[in-house]
Amino acid sequence: MKSIKNAFVGIAAIMAIASTAAWADQPGADWISEAQAQETLKGAGYTQVTKIEADDGHWEGEGLKQDGKKYEFHVDPHSGKITKDEIDH
């Protein structure tokens, strides 16, 4: 009986951690909008944003630039500045 109780406690702990991680990936109330982040990216040469999401405290995603290559980016959610802009390998 004790092992069943321990199993339920373990499952509950895992579910609590998983739900906390999901909550952390939501845009903050004080963030620039996704549309504003995309406008910044267009100004930096992105012709198409294929993926953008809130992750680890910033806007993050992938897109194509004028050179036809796929890039990975991060956009600061407060200033709107691009903090990562690298070719995606």
N, C-alpha and C positions, 0 to 999 in steps of 0.2 A: 504494500500500500504506500509506503514511504517513497518508493521509486516512481510511482505514478504521480505523486504530488510533486516531486522534484522535476519530473518531465513537464508538467503543466507550468510550473514556475519558470522553467527555462524557455518554454514556448512563449509565455507572456513577456519575458524580458526581450526576446528576439523581436516580437511584434512591436514593442514599445520603441526599440531602437530603430526599426524600419520606418515607423510612422514619423519619428523625429527627423530622419534623413529626408523623407518626402517633403516635410514642412520647410526644411531649409532651402529647398529649391524653388521657392516662390519669390516673385519680385517684391521688393519692399515698397511700402507706401511712398517713400521719398525718392524712388528710382525714376530715371527718365523712362519714357514709354518704349516699348519694343519698336514702334514706328519711328521714334526719334533716333534710336540706335541704328536702325536701318538707313535713315537719312545720312547719318554720319558715315556709315560704311559706303554708301553711294558716292559721297564726296571724296572718299579715299580710293576710289577706283573699282569698287565692287559693282559688277554688272548684274549679278544675281546672288541673293542670299538664299541658300538651299536649306539651312537649318539655323535656328536661333532659339535659345532657351536660357532661363535663369539657372545658373549653376555656380556653386561655391562663391557666392557674393558678387557675381558679375554677369553681364550678358555674354554668352558664349555660343559659337556656332561655326558654320562653314559656308563658303560661297566661292563664286567664280569672279576673277578680276578680268580687266581688259586684256591681259596677256593670255587669257584662256586657261590659266592654271587654277587649280583648286587650293584655296587658302583656309586656314583655321584662324579665328579671331577671338579676342576678348574685348569687351567694351566696358569701361568703368560706368557703373549705374548712376553715379552722382554727377560726374563732370562730363560724361559723354565721350571722353577721350578713348581712343583705341590703345589698349595696353599690350596686345599681342596681335601680330599680323605676320603669320608664317605660312610658307607653302606646306600643304598637307601631304605627307608621304604615304 
